[in-house]
Amino acid sequence: MRKVIDDPRLMVRVCDLYYNQGISQQQIAKDLNLSRPTVSRVLALAKEQGIVKISISNVNAVEHWELERRLEKEFGLREVIIVGENSSEDGMKESLGEAAARYLEYTIKDGNIVGVSMGSTLFEVVSHVVHPAAQKVTFVPLVGGVGRVRMELHANSLAESLSRIYNGKFVPLHAPARVSSRNIRDELLKEDSLLPAIYLTQKLDIAIVGIGYPNEKSAIMATGYFKENEIESLIDRKVAGELCMQFYDIYGDTAPYKDDNNVIGMDISMLRSVPRSIGIAGGVEKLRAVRGAINGHYINTLITDIECAEALISE
């Protein structure tokens, strides 16, 4: 078989049919009396030997294309999307939300289970999804959130909104996002009413998470779950960022903040096993938060702005 696929005339013939004439591999196999896998191997070998060279003629039409690919390579990320500069924080969040929404529209597939965290940037993501194609998609919040302020930023609200846009299914997590102790958290997670959502967080195809940094403007403050003195304590202890209200240092280690993470929801360590874990954040002030999320392997896909992207490279 090696001699068959090595034949230069066969390789040129197959490449001409496939690339120039647009004939499917299945039809080529039938016309040339080959198996479908053989046609595939011929095409692969032709590319390897330089008989056919594939080039993308207009990559410059996509802004920051080269920088995106460099970040993917240097940080071992599955995909990076970079948006341009914005004159305001609100403008940046809207740009990130729009880019993430376009990405989700072609990334979410039929039957997927999608986990959603919380925050103002994710609110922008949901607001910009307009052309969903996937069907029978299930959305589940990655963290609880009931009975507090800014309900539109909570994971339950965002996941439910996406389920309506997709005409899919929503499985709620009706519990506080954060409780006062680890013991209360562990007991609540045993409640039957929470088990369907907790179970689905172990089956995710996609996770959409906002990468946060604890300060007076962060979502964890806006939603009323943390007090100012708690934020100051975290900063004093060199916190780098948070995902799903769970904190980590620059290395992605959550151990120094274990006592602060009494969260009802998915443990962020489980994000490492999600096939497509999408982290969204922008601005140079989020540099450490993004770096910690990458170092902890909590995300494999990054959507950020040019300022944060260039800071990652220069770092």
WODA-V334320 format. One record per helix or strand of 3 or more residues. SS is the DSSP state (H for helix, E for strand). FROM is the first residue (numbers start at 1). TO is the last residue. If there is no record, write none. Layout:
BEGIN
ss=SS from=FROM to=TO
ss=SS from=FROM to=TO
END
This chain:
BEGIN
ss=H from=2 to=6
ss=H from=8 to=20
ss=H from=25 to=32
ss=H from=36 to=48
ss=H from=59 to=61
ss=H from=65 to=75
ss=E from=79 to=83
ss=H from=89 to=107
ss=E from=113 to=116
ss=H from=120 to=128
ss=E from=138 to=141
ss=H from=151 to=153
ss=H from=155 to=165
ss=E from=169 to=171
ss=H from=182 to=188
ss=H from=192 to=200
ss=E from=206 to=210
ss=H from=219 to=222
ss=H from=228 to=236
ss=E from=241 to=243
ss=E from=246 to=248
ss=H from=255 to=260
ss=H from=268 to=273
ss=E from=276 to=280
ss=H from=284 to=295
ss=E from=301 to=305
ss=H from=306 to=314
END
